[in-house]
Amino acid sequence: MFRLFADRGIPFAAFQPIAMTYKGSPLRRRYQPDFVCFEKIIVELKAVRSLAPEHRAQVLDYLRATGMRLGL
């Protein structure tokens, strides 16, 4: 993925910790996404045949906790 993003000129950060909050309060634990593209899109990779509801729920939880609005 690193090469694909770089070859296409997509700015990204890999595995960099992001602060999380719950109901406005900061959490001690940090979330480490697979990638963040354009400083606002969370990209989580899964090696599965098809996405399950828990995969979608995971990304939605990360979006809520980080304040980001886009995820894949």
PDB file of N, CA, C and O in Angstrom, chain B, residues numbered from 101:
ATOM      1  N   MET B 101       0.817  -1.193   0.000  1.00  0.00           N
ATOM      2  CA  MET B 101       0.000   0.000   0.000  1.00  0.00           C
ATOM      3  C   MET B 101       0.861   1.256   0.000  1.00  0.00           C
ATOM      4  O   MET B 101       0.517   2.245  -0.648  1.00  0.00           O
ATOM      5  N   PHE B 102       1.974   1.225   0.720  1.00  0.00           N
ATOM      6  CA  PHE B 102       2.825   2.413   0.769  1.00  0.00           C
ATOM      7  C   PHE B 102       3.152   2.873  -0.649  1.00  0.00           C
ATOM      8  O   PHE B 102       3.026   4.050  -0.986  1.00  0.00           O
ATOM      9  N   ARG B 103       3.571   1.923  -1.458  1.00  0.00           N
ATOM     10  CA  ARG B 103       3.992   2.234  -2.830  1.00  0.00           C
ATOM     11  C   ARG B 103       2.822   2.721  -3.667  1.00  0.00           C
ATOM     12  O   ARG B 103       2.965   3.664  -4.446  1.00  0.00           O
ATOM     13  N   LEU B 104       1.663   2.086  -3.515  1.00  0.00           N
ATOM     14  CA  LEU B 104       0.487   2.504  -4.289  1.00  0.00           C
ATOM     15  C   LEU B 104       0.099   3.945  -3.974  1.00  0.00           C
ATOM     16  O   LEU B 104      -0.167   4.729  -4.885  1.00  0.00           O
ATOM     17  N   PHE B 105       0.064   4.296  -2.699  1.00  0.00           N
ATOM     18  CA  PHE B 105      -0.262   5.674  -2.327  1.00  0.00           C
ATOM     19  C   PHE B 105       0.786   6.641  -2.890  1.00  0.00           C
ATOM     20  O   PHE B 105       0.436   7.663  -3.481  1.00  0.00           O
ATOM     21  N   ALA B 106       2.048   6.320  -2.709  1.00  0.00           N
ATOM     22  CA  ALA B 106       3.125   7.195  -3.163  1.00  0.00           C
ATOM     23  C   ALA B 106       3.111   7.353  -4.686  1.00  0.00           C
ATOM     24  O   ALA B 106       3.268   8.465  -5.192  1.00  0.00           O
ATOM     25  N   ASP B 107       2.925   6.258  -5.416  1.00  0.00           N
ATOM     26  CA  ASP B 107       2.900   6.310  -6.883  1.00  0.00           C
ATOM     27  C   ASP B 107       1.753   7.176  -7.408  1.00  0.00           C
ATOM     28  O   ASP B 107       1.854   7.766  -8.484  1.00  0.00           O
ATOM     29  N   ARG B 108       0.667   7.246  -6.642  1.00  0.00           N
ATOM     30  CA  ARG B 108      -0.496   8.024  -7.071  1.00  0.00           C
ATOM     31  C   ARG B 108      -0.509   9.442  -6.481  1.00  0.00           C
ATOM     32  O   ARG B 108      -1.445  10.209  -6.708  1.00  0.00           O
ATOM     33  N   GLY B 109       0.524   9.768  -5.736  1.00  0.00           N
ATOM     34  CA  GLY B 109       0.607  11.104  -5.158  1.00  0.00           C
ATOM     35  C   GLY B 109      -0.370  11.346  -4.021  1.00  0.00           C
ATOM     36  O   GLY B 109      -0.741  12.487  -3.746  1.00  0.00           O
ATOM     37  N   ILE B 110      -0.791  10.262  -3.352  1.00  0.00           N
ATOM     38  CA  ILE B 110      -1.728  10.382  -2.233  1.00  0.00           C
ATOM     39  C   ILE B 110      -0.930  10.586  -0.952  1.00  0.00           C
ATOM     40  O   ILE B 110      -0.153   9.712  -0.566  1.00  0.00           O
ATOM     41  N   PRO B 111      -1.108  11.727  -0.286  1.00  0.00           N
ATOM     42  CA  PRO B 111      -0.404  11.929   0.983  1.00  0.00           C
ATOM     43  C   PRO B 111      -0.974  11.005   2.056  1.00  0.00           C
ATOM     44  O   PRO B 111      -2.192  10.885   2.195  1.00  0.00           O
ATOM     45  N   PHE B 112      -0.098  10.356   2.810  1.00  0.00           N
ATOM     46  CA  PHE B 112      -0.565   9.409   3.823  1.00  0.00           C
ATOM     47  C   PHE B 112       0.419   9.337   4.977  1.00  0.00           C
ATOM     48  O   PHE B 112       1.591   9.689   4.848  1.00  0.00           O
ATOM     49  N   ALA B 113      -0.088   8.875   6.100  1.00  0.00           N
ATOM     50  CA  ALA B 113       0.723   8.537   7.266  1.00  0.00           C
ATOM     51  C   ALA B 113       0.323   7.126   7.665  1.00  0.00           C
ATOM     52  O   ALA B 113      -0.862   6.790   7.681  1.00  0.00           O
ATOM     53  N   ALA B 114       1.305   6.308   7.985  1.00  0.00           N
ATOM     54  CA  ALA B 114       1.029   4.923   8.347  1.00  0.00           C
ATOM     55  C   ALA B 114       1.326   4.686   9.822  1.00  0.00           C
ATOM     56  O   ALA B 114       2.387   5.058  10.323  1.00  0.00           O
ATOM     57  N   PHE B 115       0.388   4.069  10.499  1.00  0.00           N
ATOM     58  CA  PHE B 115       0.568   3.607  11.878  1.00  0.00           C
ATOM     59  C   PHE B 115       0.960   4.707  12.863  1.00  0.00           C
ATOM     60  O   PHE B 115       1.673   4.432  13.829  1.00  0.00           O
ATOM     61  N   GLN B 116       0.521   5.924  12.647  1.00  0.00           N
ATOM     62  CA  GLN B 116       0.822   7.006  13.579  1.00  0.00           C
ATOM     63  C   GLN B 116      -0.309   7.145  14.591  1.00  0.00           C
ATOM     64  O   GLN B 116      -1.471   7.263  14.202  1.00  0.00           O
ATOM     65  N   PRO B 117       0.012   7.132  15.873  1.00  0.00           N
ATOM     66  CA  PRO B 117      -1.018   7.213  16.914  1.00  0.00           C
ATOM     67  C   PRO B 117      -1.840   8.507  16.829  1.00  0.00           C
ATOM     68  O   PRO B 117      -1.314   9.580  16.535  1.00  0.00           O
ATOM     69  N   ILE B 118      -3.130   8.373  17.093  1.00  0.00           N
ATOM     70  CA  ILE B 118      -4.056   9.513  17.082  1.00  0.00           C
ATOM     71  C   ILE B 118      -4.752   9.559  18.439  1.00  0.00           C
ATOM     72  O   ILE B 118      -5.180   8.528  18.958  1.00  0.00           O
ATOM     73  N   ALA B 119      -4.860  10.739  19.002  1.00  0.00           N
ATOM     74  CA  ALA B 119      -5.573  10.912  20.275  1.00  0.00           C
ATOM     75  C   ALA B 119      -7.059  10.642  20.070  1.00  0.00           C
ATOM     76  O   ALA B 119      -7.607  10.920  19.004  1.00  0.00           O
ATOM     77  N   MET B 120      -7.708  10.096  21.104  1.00  0.00           N
ATOM     78  CA  MET B 120      -9.139   9.809  21.050  1.00  0.00           C
ATOM     79  C   MET B 120      -9.845  10.482  22.218  1.00  0.00           C
ATOM     80  O   MET B 120      -9.245  10.744  23.261  1.00  0.00           O
ATOM     81  N   THR B 121     -11.125  10.754  22.025  1.00  0.00           N
ATOM     82  CA  THR B 121     -11.947  11.310  23.091  1.00  0.00           C
ATOM     83  C   THR B 121     -13.230  10.504  23.211  1.00  0.00           C
ATOM     84  O   THR B 121     -13.653   9.830  22.272  1.00  0.00           O
ATOM     85  N   TYR B 122     -13.836  10.588  24.383  1.00  0.00           N
ATOM     86  CA  TYR B 122     -15.141   9.988  24.613  1.00  0.00           C
ATOM     87  C   TYR B 122     -15.998  11.028  25.307  1.00  0.00           C
ATOM     88  O   TYR B 122     -15.701  11.456  26.423  1.00  0.00           O
ATOM     89  N   LYS B 123     -17.073  11.432  24.627  1.00  0.00           N
ATOM     90  CA  LYS B 123     -17.968  12.469  25.140  1.00  0.00           C
ATOM     91  C   LYS B 123     -17.191  13.718  25.552  1.00  0.00           C
ATOM     92  O   LYS B 123     -17.459  14.319  26.592  1.00  0.00           O
ATOM     93  N   GLY B 124     -16.229  14.093  24.718  1.00  0.00           N
ATOM     94  CA  GLY B 124     -15.468  15.307  24.956  1.00  0.00           C
ATOM     95  C   GLY B 124     -14.279  15.173  25.880  1.00  0.00           C
ATOM     96  O   GLY B 124     -13.492  16.111  26.012  1.00  0.00           O
ATOM     97  N   SER B 125     -14.130  14.026  26.524  1.00  0.00           N
ATOM     98  CA  SER B 125     -13.002  13.819  27.432  1.00  0.00           C
ATOM     99  C   SER B 125     -11.905  13.010  26.734  1.00  0.00           C
ATOM    100  O   SER B 125     -12.195  12.003  26.088  1.00  0.00           O
ATOM    101  N   PRO B 126     -10.657  13.443  26.861  1.00  0.00           N
ATOM    102  CA  PRO B 126      -9.566  12.696  26.220  1.00  0.00           C
ATOM    103  C   PRO B 126      -9.376  11.327  26.870  1.00  0.00           C
ATOM    104  O   PRO B 126      -9.526  11.171  28.082  1.00  0.00           O
ATOM    105  N   LEU B 127      -9.050  10.356  26.053  1.00  0.00           N
ATOM    106  CA  LEU B 127      -8.766   9.009  26.540  1.00  0.00           C
ATOM    107  C   LEU B 127      -7.254   8.810  26.617  1.00  0.00           C
ATOM    108  O   LEU B 127      -6.509   9.384  25.822  1.00  0.00           O
ATOM    109  N   ARG B 128      -6.806   8.008  27.560  1.00  0.00           N
ATOM    110  CA  ARG B 128      -5.376   7.717  27.682  1.00  0.00           C
ATOM    111  C   ARG B 128      -4.886   6.879  26.506  1.00  0.00           C
ATOM    112  O   ARG B 128      -3.768   7.048  26.021  1.00  0.00           O
ATOM    113  N   ARG B 129      -5.730   5.993  26.074  1.00  0.00           N
ATOM    114  CA  ARG B 129      -5.361   5.106  24.974  1.00  0.00           C
ATOM    115  C   ARG B 129      -5.369   5.873  23.651  1.00  0.00           C
ATOM    116  O   ARG B 129      -6.222   6.732  23.427  1.00  0.00           O
ATOM    117  N   ARG B 130      -4.432   5.560  22.799  1.00  0.00           N
ATOM    118  CA  ARG B 130      -4.365   6.162  21.470  1.00  0.00           C
ATOM    119  C   ARG B 130      -4.681   5.100  20.431  1.00  0.00           C
ATOM    120  O   ARG B 130      -4.401   3.915  20.617  1.00  0.00           O
ATOM    121  N   TYR B 131      -5.258   5.545  19.356  1.00  0.00           N
ATOM    122  CA  TYR B 131      -5.618   4.662  18.259  1.00  0.00           C
ATOM    123  C   TYR B 131      -4.541   4.761  17.185  1.00  0.00           C
ATOM    124  O   TYR B 131      -4.086   5.858  16.861  1.00  0.00           O
ATOM    125  N   GLN B 132      -4.134   3.629  16.636  1.00  0.00           N
ATOM    126  CA  GLN B 132      -3.093   3.601  15.625  1.00  0.00           C
ATOM    127  C   GLN B 132      -3.682   3.031  14.329  1.00  0.00           C
ATOM    128  O   GLN B 132      -3.679   1.816  14.130  1.00  0.00           O
ATOM    129  N   PRO B 133      -4.183   3.897  13.452  1.00  0.00           N
ATOM    130  CA  PRO B 133      -4.799   3.418  12.210  1.00  0.00           C
ATOM    131  C   PRO B 133      -3.767   2.840  11.254  1.00  0.00           C
ATOM    132  O   PRO B 133      -2.580   3.152  11.338  1.00  0.00           O
ATOM    133  N   ASP B 134      -4.238   1.993  10.344  1.00  0.00           N
ATOM    134  CA  ASP B 134      -3.333   1.478   9.310  1.00  0.00           C
ATOM    135  C   ASP B 134      -2.789   2.650   8.495  1.00  0.00           C
ATOM    136  O   ASP B 134      -1.580   2.774   8.299  1.00  0.00           O
ATOM    137  N   PHE B 135      -3.690   3.505   8.025  1.00  0.00           N
ATOM    138  CA  PHE B 135      -3.298   4.689   7.262  1.00  0.00           C
ATOM    139  C   PHE B 135      -4.252   5.831   7.542  1.00  0.00           C
ATOM    140  O   PHE B 135      -5.425   5.613   7.844  1.00  0.00           O
ATOM    141  N   VAL B 136      -3.745   7.047   7.442  1.00  0.00           N
ATOM    142  CA  VAL B 136      -4.577   8.247   7.374  1.00  0.00           C
ATOM    143  C   VAL B 136      -4.140   8.958   6.106  1.00  0.00           C
ATOM    144  O   VAL B 136      -2.976   9.335   5.969  1.00  0.00           O
ATOM    145  N   CYS B 137      -5.071   9.143   5.177  1.00  0.00           N
ATOM    146  CA  CYS B 137      -4.771   9.788   3.905  1.00  0.00           C
ATOM    147  C   CYS B 137      -5.329  11.207   3.905  1.00  0.00           C
ATOM    148  O   CYS B 137      -6.408  11.459   4.441  1.00  0.00           O
ATOM    149  N   PHE B 138      -4.597  12.118   3.309  1.00  0.00           N
ATOM    150  CA  PHE B 138      -4.992  13.520   3.216  1.00  0.00           C
ATOM    151  C   PHE B 138      -5.259  14.139   4.587  1.00  0.00           C
ATOM    152  O   PHE B 138      -5.977  15.134   4.692  1.00  0.00           O
ATOM    153  N   GLU B 139      -4.682  13.552   5.637  1.00  0.00           N
ATOM    154  CA  GLU B 139      -4.832  14.017   7.022  1.00  0.00           C
ATOM    155  C   GLU B 139      -6.269  14.003   7.522  1.00  0.00           C
ATOM    156  O   GLU B 139      -6.580  14.642   8.528  1.00  0.00           O
ATOM    157  N   LYS B 140      -7.166  13.267   6.819  1.00  0.00           N
ATOM    158  CA  LYS B 140      -8.564  13.255   7.264  1.00  0.00           C
ATOM    159  C   LYS B 140      -9.346  11.997   6.925  1.00  0.00           C
ATOM    160  O   LYS B 140     -10.518  11.897   7.289  1.00  0.00           O
ATOM    161  N   ILE B 141      -8.739  11.031   6.239  1.00  0.00           N
ATOM    162  CA  ILE B 141      -9.450   9.804   5.877  1.00  0.00           C
ATOM    163  C   ILE B 141      -8.765   8.618   6.539  1.00  0.00           C
ATOM    164  O   ILE B 141      -7.601   8.333   6.259  1.00  0.00           O
ATOM    165  N   ILE B 142      -9.486   7.923   7.421  1.00  0.00           N
ATOM    166  CA  ILE B 142      -8.966   6.718   8.070  1.00  0.00           C
ATOM    167  C   ILE B 142      -9.128   5.552   7.101  1.00  0.00           C
ATOM    168  O   ILE B 142     -10.213   5.334   6.560  1.00  0.00           O
ATOM    169  N   VAL B 143      -8.047   4.803   6.883  1.00  0.00           N
ATOM    170  CA  VAL B 143      -8.077   3.623   6.019  1.00  0.00           C
ATOM    171  C   VAL B 143      -7.627   2.431   6.855  1.00  0.00           C
ATOM    172  O   VAL B 143      -6.479   2.367   7.294  1.00  0.00           O
ATOM    173  N   GLU B 144      -8.535   1.496   7.070  1.00  0.00           N
ATOM    174  CA  GLU B 144      -8.246   0.268   7.813  1.00  0.00           C
ATOM    175  C   GLU B 144      -8.251  -0.887   6.824  1.00  0.00           C
ATOM    176  O   GLU B 144      -9.229  -1.073   6.099  1.00  0.00           O
ATOM    177  N   LEU B 145      -7.188  -1.654   6.783  1.00  0.00           N
ATOM    178  CA  LEU B 145      -7.096  -2.789   5.869  1.00  0.00           C
ATOM    179  C   LEU B 145      -7.544  -4.062   6.566  1.00  0.00           C
ATOM    180  O   LEU B 145      -7.262  -4.271   7.746  1.00  0.00           O
ATOM    181  N   LYS B 146      -8.243  -4.909   5.824  1.00  0.00           N
ATOM    182  CA  LYS B 146      -8.698  -6.204   6.332  1.00  0.00           C
ATOM    183  C   LYS B 146      -8.366  -7.275   5.305  1.00  0.00           C
ATOM    184  O   LYS B 146      -8.615  -7.083   4.115  1.00  0.00           O
ATOM    185  N   ALA B 147      -7.815  -8.389   5.738  1.00  0.00           N
ATOM    186  CA  ALA B 147      -7.524  -9.509   4.852  1.00  0.00           C
ATOM    187  C   ALA B 147      -8.629 -10.545   5.001  1.00  0.00           C
ATOM    188  O   ALA B 147      -8.425 -11.621   5.562  1.00  0.00           O
ATOM    189  N   VAL B 148      -9.800 -10.196   4.486  1.00  0.00           N
ATOM    190  CA  VAL B 148     -10.969 -11.066   4.580  1.00  0.00           C
ATOM    191  C   VAL B 148     -11.660 -11.130   3.226  1.00  0.00           C
ATOM    192  O   VAL B 148     -11.456 -10.268   2.371  1.00  0.00           O
ATOM    193  N   ARG B 149     -12.477 -12.156   3.040  1.00  0.00           N
ATOM    194  CA  ARG B 149     -13.203 -12.324   1.777  1.00  0.00           C
ATOM    195  C   ARG B 149     -14.281 -11.254   1.617  1.00  0.00           C
ATOM    196  O   ARG B 149     -14.512 -10.762   0.512  1.00  0.00           O
ATOM    197  N   SER B 150     -14.938 -10.896   2.714  1.00  0.00           N
ATOM    198  CA  SER B 150     -15.951  -9.836   2.671  1.00  0.00           C
ATOM    199  C   SER B 150     -15.995  -9.142   4.028  1.00  0.00           C
ATOM    200  O   SER B 150     -15.641  -9.723   5.055  1.00  0.00           O
ATOM    201  N   LEU B 151     -16.433  -7.896   4.007  1.00  0.00           N
ATOM    202  CA  LEU B 151     -16.513  -7.133   5.252  1.00  0.00           C
ATOM    203  C   LEU B 151     -17.695  -7.593   6.089  1.00  0.00           C
ATOM    204  O   LEU B 151     -18.769  -7.880   5.562  1.00  0.00           O
ATOM    205  N   ALA B 152     -17.489  -7.660   7.373  1.00  0.00           N
ATOM    206  CA  ALA B 152     -18.532  -8.049   8.319  1.00  0.00           C
ATOM    207  C   ALA B 152     -19.027  -6.792   9.040  1.00  0.00           C
ATOM    208  O   ALA B 152     -18.339  -5.771   9.038  1.00  0.00           O
ATOM    209  N   PRO B 153     -20.201  -6.856   9.650  1.00  0.00           N
ATOM    210  CA  PRO B 153     -20.716  -5.688  10.377  1.00  0.00           C
ATOM    211  C   PRO B 153     -19.747  -5.153  11.427  1.00  0.00           C
ATOM    212  O   PRO B 153     -19.683  -3.942  11.641  1.00  0.00           O
ATOM    213  N   GLU B 154     -18.993  -6.030  12.083  1.00  0.00           N
ATOM    214  CA  GLU B 154     -18.052  -5.552  13.102  1.00  0.00           C
ATOM    215  C   GLU B 154     -16.903  -4.730  12.497  1.00  0.00           C
ATOM    216  O   GLU B 154     -16.338  -3.873  13.177  1.00  0.00           O
ATOM    217  N   HIS B 155     -16.557  -4.980  11.240  1.00  0.00           N
ATOM    218  CA  HIS B 155     -15.541  -4.171  10.574  1.00  0.00           C
ATOM    219  C   HIS B 155     -16.048  -2.744  10.372  1.00  0.00           C
ATOM    220  O   HIS B 155     -15.322  -1.777  10.604  1.00  0.00           O
ATOM    221  N   ARG B 156     -17.285  -2.628   9.944  1.00  0.00           N
ATOM    222  CA  ARG B 156     -17.884  -1.303   9.758  1.00  0.00           C
ATOM    223  C   ARG B 156     -18.024  -0.587  11.105  1.00  0.00           C
ATOM    224  O   ARG B 156     -17.761   0.611  11.215  1.00  0.00           O
ATOM    225  N   ALA B 157     -18.434  -1.329  12.107  1.00  0.00           N
ATOM    226  CA  ALA B 157     -18.591  -0.748  13.446  1.00  0.00           C
ATOM    227  C   ALA B 157     -17.248  -0.245  13.968  1.00  0.00           C
ATOM    228  O   ALA B 157     -17.184   0.804  14.609  1.00  0.00           O
ATOM    229  N   GLN B 158     -16.186  -0.980  13.700  1.00  0.00           N
ATOM    230  CA  GLN B 158     -14.853  -0.576  14.149  1.00  0.00           C
ATOM    231  C   GLN B 158     -14.473   0.772  13.548  1.00  0.00           C
ATOM    232  O   GLN B 158     -14.012   1.661  14.265  1.00  0.00           O
ATOM    233  N   VAL B 159     -14.660   0.932  12.248  1.00  0.00           N
ATOM    234  CA  VAL B 159     -14.315   2.201  11.602  1.00  0.00           C
ATOM    235  C   VAL B 159     -15.200   3.326  12.127  1.00  0.00           C
ATOM    236  O   VAL B 159     -14.712   4.433  12.358  1.00  0.00           O
ATOM    237  N   LEU B 160     -16.482   3.065  12.319  1.00  0.00           N
ATOM    238  CA  LEU B 160     -17.371   4.097  12.858  1.00  0.00           C
ATOM    239  C   LEU B 160     -16.945   4.517  14.265  1.00  0.00           C
ATOM    240  O   LEU B 160     -16.979   5.702  14.597  1.00  0.00           O
ATOM    241  N   ASP B 161     -16.547   3.558  15.084  1.00  0.00           N
ATOM    242  CA  ASP B 161     -16.047   3.880  16.429  1.00  0.00           C
ATOM    243  C   ASP B 161     -14.795   4.752  16.349  1.00  0.00           C
ATOM    244  O   ASP B 161     -14.664   5.720  17.098  1.00  0.00           O
ATOM    245  N   TYR B 162     -13.884   4.415  15.451  1.00  0.00           N
ATOM    246  CA  TYR B 162     -12.662   5.200  15.285  1.00  0.00           C
ATOM    247  C   TYR B 162     -12.984   6.619  14.822  1.00  0.00           C
ATOM    248  O   TYR B 162     -12.378   7.583  15.289  1.00  0.00           O
ATOM    249  N   LEU B 163     -13.937   6.740  13.907  1.00  0.00           N
ATOM    250  CA  LEU B 163     -14.319   8.070  13.438  1.00  0.00           C
ATOM    251  C   LEU B 163     -14.881   8.902  14.573  1.00  0.00           C
ATOM    252  O   LEU B 163     -14.518  10.067  14.731  1.00  0.00           O
ATOM    253  N   ARG B 164     -15.759   8.315  15.361  1.00  0.00           N
ATOM    254  CA  ARG B 164     -16.339   9.049  16.509  1.00  0.00           C
ATOM    255  C   ARG B 164     -15.261   9.447  17.510  1.00  0.00           C
ATOM    256  O   ARG B 164     -15.253  10.574  18.007  1.00  0.00           O
ATOM    257  N   ALA B 165     -14.365   8.534  17.800  1.00  0.00           N
ATOM    258  CA  ALA B 165     -13.351   8.774  18.838  1.00  0.00           C
ATOM    259  C   ALA B 165     -12.278   9.778  18.401  1.00  0.00           C
ATOM    260  O   ALA B 165     -11.689  10.462  19.238  1.00  0.00           O
ATOM    261  N   THR B 166     -12.027   9.864  17.097  1.00  0.00           N
ATOM    262  CA  THR B 166     -10.974  10.766  16.622  1.00  0.00           C
ATOM    263  C   THR B 166     -11.511  12.094  16.118  1.00  0.00           C
ATOM    264  O   THR B 166     -10.758  13.058  15.980  1.00  0.00           O
ATOM    265  N   GLY B 167     -12.815  12.151  15.840  1.00  0.00           N
ATOM    266  CA  GLY B 167     -13.392  13.376  15.297  1.00  0.00           C
ATOM    267  C   GLY B 167     -13.250  13.474  13.781  1.00  0.00           C
ATOM    268  O   GLY B 167     -13.670  14.462  13.179  1.00  0.00           O
ATOM    269  N   MET B 168     -12.658  12.449  13.161  1.00  0.00           N
ATOM    270  CA  MET B 168     -12.571  12.443  11.707  1.00  0.00           C
ATOM    271  C   MET B 168     -13.932  12.072  11.134  1.00  0.00           C
ATOM    272  O   MET B 168     -14.776  11.506  11.829  1.00  0.00           O
ATOM    273  N   ARG B 169     -14.138  12.395   9.860  1.00  0.00           N
ATOM    274  CA  ARG B 169     -15.449  12.192   9.277  1.00  0.00           C
ATOM    275  C   ARG B 169     -15.496  11.163   8.158  1.00  0.00           C
ATOM    276  O   ARG B 169     -16.584  10.753   7.753  1.00  0.00           O
ATOM    277  N   LEU B 170     -14.344  10.734   7.650  1.00  0.00           N
ATOM    278  CA  LEU B 170     -14.306   9.791   6.534  1.00  0.00           C
ATOM    279  C   LEU B 170     -13.470   8.580   6.890  1.00  0.00           C
ATOM    280  O   LEU B 170     -12.398   8.699   7.483  1.00  0.00           O
ATOM    281  N   GLY B 171     -13.976   7.406   6.518  1.00  0.00           N
ATOM    282  CA  GLY B 171     -13.244   6.169   6.784  1.00  0.00           C
ATOM    283  C   GLY B 171     -13.549   5.109   5.764  1.00  0.00           C
ATOM    284  O   GLY B 171     -14.614   5.103   5.147  1.00  0.00           O
ATOM    285  N   LEU B 172     -12.601   4.211   5.591  1.00  0.00           N
ATOM    286  CA  LEU B 172     -12.762   3.114   4.636  1.00  0.00           C
ATOM    287  C   LEU B 172     -12.179   1.862   5.254  1.00  0.00           C
ATOM    288  O   LEU B 172     -12.198   0.799   4.633  1.00  0.00           O
TER     289      LEU B 172
END
